[in-house]
């Protein structure tokens, strides 16, 4: 995989709620995140196919105590370690 990336990735491990297409909610850990997306470790979860839209929400409150909002993402990359999700609008 090319290391020519549009956004710098930060290695960070936080809990994220993932809403799957069937409505099931799973809590997964981030491996890294950037301005453009997030990579989640899957821990045995059946990974949704590429181009599947999901919703994610960071479980911890933000720095100002504000509750994080739900963000729409799309599966862009999968591996045995997890899935790379791109933040999308709408």
N, C-alpha and C positions, 0 to 999 in steps of 0.2 A: 504494500500500500504506500502511496506517495506521501511524503511528509510536507508537501506543498499545501498547506492548509489555509483556508480563508480566515479562520479565527484561531487564536491561541487556546489550547485546552488546559484547564486547571484540574489537577488530580485532587478529587475531593470525594469523600464517602458520606453521603447523607441519605436518609430514607425518603423514598418517593412513592406515592400512591399512583398506580397505573390502572386506568380503567380500560379493560379489554373490550373488543367489539361486542361481545355477548353481555356486557354490563358487569362482569366479574371485576372486583377490585383486588389487586395484589400489591403488596408492599415490597419494593425492590431497593437495592442500594446503587447509588451512582458509582461509577468508576472514574469518570471525568465529566466535565461540562465546559461549554464554551458559549459565546454569544449566539452561535447558530444552532446548537443542539446539545444532546446529552447522551452518554453511553451508560447503559444500565447492565449490571451483572444479573443473570437470570435465575440462578439457583434452581435448576430443574424445571423451570417454567417452559412449556412448549412455546417457542418463539413465533409470533405472528409473521406472516409472509411480508416480503418487501412491499412497500407502498400501502400497507395497512395504516389507517389513521387511528390514533389512540388519544387519550387525554391523560396528562400527568399533573401531579400536584406535590410540591415539596412538603414534607410532613412538619418540619420545624418552622416556628414563627420566623419572620424576617427580622433583620437587625433592629428595626424600629418597633417591633412587637406586632406588626401588621400580619394578618393571616394571608398566606400565599394564595394566589388564585390558580384555578385550573387552566392548563395550557394545552392547546392542540398540538400534536406532533404526528410525524409520519415515519414509519420504519424505513430506514435508508440502507442499513448494513446489519448483517447478522454474522455471528461466529459462535464457536463453542463456548466462548466466555460471556456472551451477551448480545445486546442489540444497540445499534446506533440510531438515535432518533433525531430528526430535524424539526426544529420549531417551525410552525406554519401559522399563517394568518387565517382568520375566520374559523 
